[in-house]
Amino acid sequence: MSHAASPELASGSCLILLTNCYPFAPGEEFIESEIGHLASVFDRVVLIPVVRDVRQTRRRETPENVEVILPEALSTTRASIRQATRYAVRHPLRAAAALGRALSSFPHPRRVFSDLRLDLLAGIVADQVEARVRARLAPGTRTVFYSYWMMVPARVAVRLSTQLGDGAVPVISRAHGYDVFSERSAGNYLPQRELLLSRVSQVFTASENGAEYLRAKYPDYADRIQTGHLGVGPAISAGNASRDSLKVYTCAYLVPVKRIPLLIEGLAVAQRRGLKVNWSHIGSGEAGYAASIERQAEDGLEPGSFEFLGDLSNDEVRRQYAAQPGAVFVNVSESEGVPVSIMEALAQGFPVIATDVGGNSELIDVAGGMFDGLLAGTPTAEDIADRLEALFTALPAEYERYVQASLRHWKRAWSSDTNYTTFSAHLLDSAIPL
């Protein structure tokens, strides 16, 4: 491999981390809990947000040894298609090779298009950043690619690995929810799964549920698929959860899959039963949809019993929980990976009510003493109200046992210090000299 690295660069170790948008906000807030661990293990971290939206301009702080390389931001999905078209015109041979790979999905035209779009977008991003990445890698640098998602970031990592080192540089990818379960996607299809699985060194799913799914669907690559739990740091005021507050917290983007309208219906049922619940929601969404959610809350809930706090960083969420103790955290999504929002709730000591989808069941340890808040995958408003009523009418000592059990489960399985220290060390062990 030839290098154009600056002479002042020492070799050392370098992690090339590919995200969707981080360090830009909003989005991927959970990486805030991991980046410090990565930066403490590697001499340098090169961070590449591969599908950042042009409207994402607020940039979060990162450790001093993290350098961000920016590909061109995307304005819309349609704009990405235009980019891919221009790239194909400029590079007809590459486009022909990409089309050849995509035609393996024939005779499903939507799948062919999905494969081709992913391939071309990866080529665009890789071309935009390759020279800048290469310039930051001195000969002998121990290097590994780390993709946070098994979608565009992973495809870019595979492409760069080939361009920088003939495919020898390891690519390790996480996989969460939307990039694992094809049934959740349009057309019941995720692009280039087998190509990615054949070229990454390892895939770490956020849940055991996800790992089992991938192993069953792609048995030829089962030995590459492992579970790698995410994690969060300790709360500011761990254990301050209070049943007396009757405060329900939710933390999610305001998008249909999160089923916030169903939650509002459940809260309304609980209020009609005489429970003086109040609700605080963290997270925003598309303006029109968010406005419709707020109108539903105004129409269905008691005045003054709800608030929309907007987007908050991880630190702001922790401060909110410390300043305004909650009684329970609720997630009624129709699909999930393993929500970091629930991990944050466990670190606080909140009992949790959540639908039995994705890895949610791994976050509720009833055998370990946690409140039995696991709902059916498709609950009714009455089901949600029933769980709230059961929790809020528990004896004080029983409620406190639920709080302590949530804290124990966080410490045992979802602590960032434990999980990210182990994972960062694994990434460093996987790095190879260029």
N, C-alpha and C positions, 0 to 999 in steps of 0.2 A: 504493500500500500504506500502510495506517495503522500507526502504531507506538505501543506502550505502554512504550517503553524507558525505563529510569531516566535522569534527566538527567545523572548523573555518568558515564555510559558514553560513551567516545570511539568514533568510528566504526572506523577501522582495518580489520583483516581478521579474519574468524571462520570457522573450520572446524567444521562440525557432523558429528561422527563417530559413526556408528551401528554397534554391535557386537552380538554375541549376549549376551555376559556380561562382557567386559572392562570395568572393571578388577577385577572379582571373580574369585576363583580357586576351584577350578581351571578351566582353559580358556583358550584363545586366548593362550597364553604367548608366541607369536611376535609379538604386537603390542608386547610390551615392547621389542623391538628397533627399532620404528618410531616410537613415540609421541614420543620425544625429538626426532626430526627434524621431525615435524609441528609440535611446540610451538615449535621454534626458528624456523620460517618464518612461522607465523600469530601475530597478536597475542593471539588467544584461541582455545581449542579447547573446544567444548561436546561432551561425551561422553555418549552415551545407550546403555546396555546394554538391548536391547529384549526379550530373552527370558531374563533371568536367573532361575535357579531359586532358590526361597526358601532352599534349603539352602546356597547360595553366599553366605557371609557374610564370608569373608576378603577384604579389599580391598587391592590392591596400590598402592604409591605411584605418583603421576603428577607430571609437572612442575607448577610453581606456576601457570602460566597455563591449566591444564586444569581445567575445572569439570564435575562429573558431575551429570546430571539423571536421577533414578531413576523409571522407570515402576513400576507394581505388579509385584512378582516373581510368578512362576508356581510352583506347587507340583508339579503333575503335568500330563501331556498332557490328562488328563481335566478338570483344573481349567481349562485354557485353553479347552476346549470349552464349559464352563459359563460362562466369562467371555463368550465369543462369543455364546452364547445370550442372556444378560442384555443385552448390548449391542444385539442385534437387537430385543429387546422394547422397549428404551428409544428406539431410533432406527429405527422401521420403514421410513422412506423410504430411509435409507442402506442398511439391510439389503436392501431390495427392489432398489436399484441394484446392490449387490454380487451378489445372486442373479442378476440379469440378466446381469452379466458372467460369472458362473460357468456359466450355462446354455450358454455357447458350447462347453463341453466335453460337452454332451449328445450321445449317450445313455449316457455312462459315469458312473454315479452316484458312484463313488469319486473320479473326477476333478472332478466338480462339487463334491463335498464338500471336496476339497483346495483348490480355487480359492476357495470361499466362506470356508473357515476362515482362509486366508492374508489375504484381503481384510478380514474382520472383525477379526482380531487387529491388523492394521495400523491400522485405524480406532480401535481401543481405545487403542493406544499413542500414536498421533498426538494424540488428544483429551487424553490425560493429560499430555502434555509441551508442547503447542503454546503455551499462554500463557507458560510458563516460558522457552521458547526465544525467543518474540517479545520478552519483556522484556529479553533480553540482546543484542538487535540494535538499535543506534542507527541512525537514518536515515543512509544513505550507507555503511554497513558492507559491505565486500566479502565476500561469503558464498558458500560452496559446500558441498554435502552430499557426504559420503564414506561410503559403505556398505561394510562389510568383507565382506559376503556378498550373493549374489544370491538371497536368500530374504526372511525377515521384515524384516531391516534395510533392504534395498533398497525393499521395498514401503512401509515407514514413511517412508523418505526421499522417495519419490515423492509420498506423501500430504501430508507436511509442505511440500514444495516448492509444491504446489498451494495449500495453505491459507495459506502465508506470502507467496507472491508470484505467484499465478496461474500456477504452473508455470514461471516464468522462472528461478528459482534452479537452477543446474546440479546434476545428480545424477551422481556418478561412483561406480561400484561395482567392487569386486574380485569375482572368482569363482574358486573353488578346485577342488573335486572333487565333493563331494556335491551342490553347487548348480550343477553343470555337466552331469554325465552322468546323463541320466534313467534309463539302464539300471540304475543302482545303487540306485534308489529303489523303494519299494513300488509295485506296479502299473505300473512302467516309465514314471513320469510325475512331472514337476516342475511345480508350479502357476504359472500366469500368466507363462509365459516370454515370450510375444510382447508382452503388456501391459508388462512390465518393460523389455524391449529397446526398445520403442517410446517409452518415456518417460525412460529414462536417457540422459545425453549420451554416456557412454563406459562400456565394460566392459573391465576389465583382468584377463585370466586369469593364473593363477599359472604356467601352462605353455603352451608353443606347441601341445602336444597338445590342450589344452583350447580354445585359440583356433580351431584348425582344425576341431574338432568343432562349435563353435557356429556358425562361418561356414558350414559345410556344411549344418547343420540349419536355420539361419535366414538364408538368403542375403540377404533384404531388409535385414538390419541388419549385414551384414558389415563395412561401413565404420566401425561403432561399436566393433568388437571388436579389441582389441590384446592383446599379451602384456606383462605387467608383473611381472617376477620379484620375489619376496620376497628377503630377505637376512638375514644375521646378522652380528654384529660379530666382531672378532678373538678368538681363544682366549686364555686366560691363559698357557698354555704350549704354544703352537702347535708342532707337529712332534714332540711327545713320545711319539707312538704307538710302541709297543714290541711287536715280534713275540714277544719272550721272555716277555711276560706271559701270552700265550694267552688274554687276556681279551676276551670278546665282550660288546659293549654293545648293548642295545636301548632304545628310548625311545618309548613309545606307551601310549595308554589300553588297559586290559585289556578289550577288546571283541572279539567274534568276527571282525570284518573284519580284525583285525590278525594273526590266525592264529598266535598265540603257542604253542598246542599243537603245531602243525606244527614250529615252531622247536625246541621241546623235543625232539621226535622226532629232528630233525636233529642236535642237540647230543648226544643219546644215541648215535646212530650214530657220530659222530666220537669219542666217548669209548670206544666198543667197539673202534674201530680203533687205540686207543692214544694218541690226542691228549688231553693233560691240559687240555682247555679248561675255563675257568670263565666264568660268565655273570652279568652284572649288569643287571637290568632297572629302568628308570626309568619310573614311571607307575603309576597305580592304576586301579581300576574298581569296578563294582558288587560289593558284598561277597561275594555268593554265587559269582559267576563268578570273582572274584579268588581266592577260597579254592580253587576247583576247579583253577585253574592252579597254585597253590602245591602242591597235593596231587600233581598230575601230575609236577611237578619233583622232589618228594621221592621219588616212586615210580620215576622213570625216569632220574634223573641221580645221579652219584656224590655221596655225602654231602660237604657243605662246598664244593661246586663252583658254587653259585649263591646269589644274594641278590636280594631285592626291596626297592628303595630308596624306593618310594612316589613321590608327587608332588614334583617339584623345580621351582623357578623357573628361568628362563633363567640367572641368575647362579649358582644352586646347581648346575646342570648343568655349567657351565663350571668351577666349582671342583672338582666331582667328577672331571671329566676331567683336570684339572691334578694333583690329588692321587693319583689312581689311574689311571695311564696304561693305555689299552686297546690292543688289537691290531687290532680290526676292529669296524665298526658293521654291524648286520644289520637289514634290514626285509623281512619276508615277507608284507606285506599283500596282500589280494586286490583292493583298489582304493586309489587314492591321488590326491591332487592333485599337489603338489610338496612333499614333507615337509620342514618346517623342521628336524626332527630330523636329517635327512641333511645339510642345510646346516651345522648345528652340528658334525656329525662331520667334514665336509670342512674347516671352519675349524680343527679340531684336527689335521688331517692323517691321519685314519683312512682306510685302505682301506675300501671299502663293498661289501657284498653285498646286493642288493635284487632283488625281483621286477620284471619288465618290465610294470608297470601304471602308468596315469596318466602323470605326468611323471617317473617314476623314471629313465628312460633318459637324460633331460636332465642328470641329476646324476652320471652315470658317463661320464667322457670317456676312453674307452680310447685313442682316437687321440692324446690329449694325454699318454698315459703312465700313466693310472690302472689299477689292478688290474681285470681283466675279471671283475667280480662280478655281472654282470647274469644273473639267473635267469629261467627261463620264468615266465609269469604264474601257472601252477599247478605249482610244483615238487614233487618228492618229498623225503622226509627224506634220502635218499641224495644227491640233487642238492645239498642244503645242505651236507652233510658233505663232498662232493667239493670244493666251493669253499673251505670252511674248510681242508681238507687241502692244496689247491694253494697257498693263501696261506701257511700255517704251515710248509710245507716249502720255500718259496722261499729262495734265498740271501739273506744279510743285506743285501748291496748292492742286490739287486733289490727287497727289501721297502722299503728306504729310498727308492728311486726312486718306488715307489708312494705313499709318504707325501708326498714333495715334489710329486708330480703332483696329489694331492688338494688340497694347499694352493694350488697355482697355479689350479686350477679354481675354488676358492672365491673367490680374489681377483679372477679375471677375470669371473665371472658371478654370484656369490651374496654379494657383500659388501654389508652394509647401508649403509655409508657411501656407496657408489656408487649403489646402486639406490634407496634411500630419499631421498637428496638430490635425485636427478633427479625422482622421483615427487612429492615434496613441492612442489618448484618448479612442477611441472605443475598440481597442485591450486591453488596460489596464482594462477597465470596464468589458471585457469579461473573463479576467483571473480568475481562481478559485484556492483556496489553496489546496495543495496536502496533 
